[in-house]
Amino acid sequence: AYSDSRNEVFLREMSEKDEKIKSLVDMGFSEDEVTDQCFDLFGGGKKARLMEESKKKRNRYGGRAQGNQPSLDGSHDEPMPLPNPMVGFNLPGYLQPSVTRILPKQDTGPPFFYYENVAQAPKGVWATISRFLYDIQPEFVDSKHLCATARKRGYIHNLPIENRDHTRGLGITERYKSLGNTFQVDTVAYHLSVLKVMFPNGVNVLSLFTGIGGGEVALHRLGIHMKAVVSVEIGKANKRIFRGWWDQTQTGTLIEIDDVKSLTDDRIVSFVSRFGGFDLVIGGSPCNNLAGCNRYNRDGLEGEQSALFYHYFRILNAVKSAMARITFQAMKLVNTIRAKDNA
């Protein structure tokens, strides 16, 4: 019993240290330097054991200290139950249990992020996507509850889920008339509506797998000014359509990139420095290998197209790290100035 108790204490202490290491590494400190400092308070034998276990976990999960990150092979196959009706969180007019959620501080925005894909994916896909995106629970919505078209989609995001409704202020007749004349963009606009009050002067957006610009159209309908959009889209026809819409409706800066694979960490750091960070990272990777209509290559996240989800995860983490580093440098500068003033 005494040995079990000691092991529980050890595991708890290791978990706490892992969280500290992750936070400091995200802010730009080197992993070796942080590891040494975090374990200096322990005795020699215990320190060595903690450091060894922590490094094993980071190596196993791609350099991250959290033990709940999955392997890249998508082997987790736990089922993700779909709600019925599929009305997401707290959709007005539906008698569903109220949903409240409190995200860990390190997972809240900015940057806010918004990821979308087909709801009825192969077994285990949404469980894997959720684990990669900080264990945030998916919000499943059938767009028939918001517009005239039925499309079942899952969304993982760190947006607030209270006070959402982009048609607030309309009478009931006008509201349903407006919803009846809209398409899938309406569901996205419902989710993004919380940003209007949060960013009255506009947003900087990193748009991955832009397509013809559904996310941007949703922001435009909400009256949210897009100061800058970095759009990543490989389809030539999609890019032509999106560029035409942008030129006719927007005044902000549009930067176009062809492929998520070419959006390197260095380029992300450059964009974060140029724009002061991104307020929203939005996108939905290809569903080719997830959709039920694909009877021949429904390979889940191991499929050639749908495996691009892992680039969404990589890019989002790079944005968060770059923004954390800028915040850390700014705080360091402020502290230096204060120290000089007090000298």
N, C-alpha and C positions, 0 to 999 in steps of 0.2 A: 504493500500500500504506500509505503514511504517513497519507493522508487517511482510508482505511478504519479504521485504528487509532485515529485521533483521534475518528472518529464512534462507534466502539464504546465508548471511554472516556466520551464525552459522554452516550451513552444510558444507560450504567451509572450515572453520577453523577445523571442526571435521575431514574432509577428510585428510587435511594436517597433523594433529596430528596422525591419524591412520597410515599414511605412515611412519612417524618417528618411531612410536612404532614398526611397522613390521620390519623395518631395524635394530633397536637395539635389538629386541628379536631374530632375525635371527643371530645376532653376539654373542648371548649367555647371554645377560642381562636378569634378571628376569622380567616378565611382570608387576608385581606390582610396582617394583622399577622404571621401565621405565615410566609407566603410571603416577606415582606421579610427576616425573621430567618434563615430557612433558607438564603437565597442571598447573605447579606452577606459570606461568606468568599470569593466569587469576584470576579474583576475585572469592570469595567463591562460590556464587550461580552459576555463569557461569562455573566455574571449575567443580563443582559437576555434572552439567547437561552434560557437555562434557564427563566426565569420565563414567557416567552411560550409555550414548548412545554408547560410544566406546566399553565398556565391553559387552553390549547387542549384538553388531555386532560380536565380537570375539567369544562369546558363541554360537551364531547362526551358525557360519561358521567354527566350529572346532578349535577355538582358534586363527584364523587369523583375522587381523584387516580389511581386504579388504571386502567390501560389495558385490563384484561381484563374490564371490565364490559360487558354487552351493551346494545344499544339496546332500547327498550321495545316495538318492533314484533314481537319474537319471530322475527326473520328468520333466526336461526341454525338450520340444518337438518341439522347433523351427526347421524348415527345414534348412539343410545345402546344398545349391545348388551345384551340381557338374559341373565343366566346360566341355565344348565340343569345341575342342578336349581336352582331359585330359593330358596336357603336362607340368603341374607344373609351376614353376617360371622361365621365361627367358630361356627356352630350345632352344639351337641354331638350326636354320633352320626353325623355326616356326614364322609366322608373327602374333604374339600376342602382346598386349600392354605390355610394359616393366614394371616389378614390382620392386619397391623399398620398403624397410621397415626399420624402425628404432625401435629397441626394447628398452623398458625401461632398464636402467642400471642394475637394480637388476635381470633382466631376461636374461642377456647376459652371455656367458661363459668366462672362465671355472667355473664350469663344463659345457661342452656342453652336450645336451641331444638329443635323436633321438627316436621318438616313431612311430610305424607303425601298421596299421590294414587295414581291408578290406574297400574299399571306399563306397560300396553300403550297408551300415549298416542301421538298422531300423531308422525311423524318430527320430531325436533329439539326437542320439548317438554322432555324431561328434560335435554338439554344446556343449554337456556336457563335452566331452573330452577336447575340446578347452578351456572351462572355467576353468577346473581343471589345465590345463597346461598353466596358466598365460595368457589366452585369446589370444594365438598366433594362427594365421590363418593357417588352414591345407593346405598342398601342395599336390594336387591330381595328380597322375601320372599313366597312363596306360603304362606298361613296353613295349608294342609293339613299342613305339616310341624310345626305347633304345636297344631292343634286339629282339630275334626271338619268344618270347612268350608274349601273351597278358594277363596281370593281372592288374586289377584296384586296386590301393592301395592309402591310405591317409597317410601322414606323417606330424607330428608336431615336430618341432625342432627349436633350436636357433642357428643353423649354419649360417655362411654368405651365401648369395645366389648369390654373384658376383664371377666371375672368376672360375666357375665350369666346368670341363670337363676332366675326367680321361683319355680320348684318345687324348688329345692335343699332337701335335707333329707328328701324323700319317697323311699320305696322305689320300685323300677322299676314295680311293678304299680300302686301308688297314683298315681304320677306320670302314667302314661298314662291311667289312669281319670279323673284330674282334667282332663287336656288334652282327652280325648274329650268331656267335658261342657261345654266352653267354646266361645266364639265368637271373632270377630275381635279382641276386646279382649285376648285372650291374647297376640297378637303384639306389641301395644303394651306390654303389661305386661312382656314379655320384654325389650324395649329399655329401658324405664324402670326396670327392677329395680336398675340401678346407683345410682340416686338414694337408695335406702333407707339405705345406709351413709353417704352424703355429707351427708344432711340429716336427722339423727335427731330434730330438733325440729320438722320439718315444712317445707312449701314454700309460697311465694307463686306463684301461677300466673296467667299471662295466656292465656286460652283463646280462640282465634280460630276462628270457624265451629264452635262447640261441638257442634251437633247435639243428640243426646240424652245427650251426656256420655261418650263412649267413653274419652277420655283420663282423665277424672276417675274413672270406674269402675275403670280399670286401676290408678290410684294408690291408690284405696281398697282394692282386692284385695291390693295389695302391703303394706298397712298403713302407708302414708305419709300422715301427717296434712296436710290442706290448710288452712293457716292462713287464707289468703284466695284467692279465685278471682274474677278479673274475666272474666266470660263474655260473648262477643260472638256473638249468634245472632239471625237475623232471623225464623226460622220460629216461628209462635205455638205450634203443636202441639209442636214440639221443645222449646221453652222450658218449656211446661207439664209435659212429661214429666221434663225435667231438674230443674226446681224441685221437683217431687214427690219425686224420688229424693234430692235434696240435703236437703230438710227431714226426711226419714226417717232419713238415715244420717250426716249431717255436723254439726259444731258450729262450723265456721269461718265467715268472712265471705264472702257471695256478693253480688257486684255485677253486674247484668245490663245490657248495652248491646245495642241492636237491630241496629246495622249497622256494619260495619268502616269504612265511609266517614265515619261520624260520630265515630270515634275519632281525634281530631286530635292533633297533636304536643303541644299544650298540655295536653290531658287526660292524655296519657301521662306527661308530666313531673309532673303533679299526683299520679297514682297512684304513680309511682316515689318521689316525696317522701313520700307517705303510708305506703307499706309498706316503704320502704327498698330498693326494687328488686324485680324478679321473678327467681325462681330458674329458672323454666321458661316458655318461650313455645311453646305447642303449638297445632297446627291443621292442617287439610287443606282447601284451598279447593275450591269445587265442581268436580266432574269432568264436568259436563254436556257440555262441548264437547271432552272428551278421550276419553271412553269409546267403545269400539268399537260398542256397541249403538246409538249415535246416528248414524244414516245420513244425516241431513239437515243437522245443524248441528255437525259435528265439525270445528270451526274452530281447535282448539288453544287456545293462550293468547290468541288474538285474539277468541275467542268471548265473548259478553256475560257469561256466568256465570264461566267459567274465567279470564277476565282479572282477576278479583278476587285472583288469586295475587299481583299486584303490590302489593296492599295489605298482604299478609302481609310481603313484603319491606320495604315502607315502615315498617310498625309495628315490626318487629324492629330495624331500624336506629335508629329513634327511641328504643326502649328502651335499646339499647346506648349511644347517645350520652348519654342522660339519666343512666344509671348511671355512665358514665365521668366525667361532669361532677361528680356527687356525690362520687365517689372523689377527684377532683382537688381539690375544695373541702375535703374532709376532710384530705387530705395538706397542703394549704396552711395550714389551721388548726393542725395539729400542728407544722409547721415554725415558725409564728409564735410558738406557745407555747414551743417549745424555744429560739427566739432570745431571747425575753424572760427565760427562766430563766438563760440564759448571759450575759445583759447585766450 
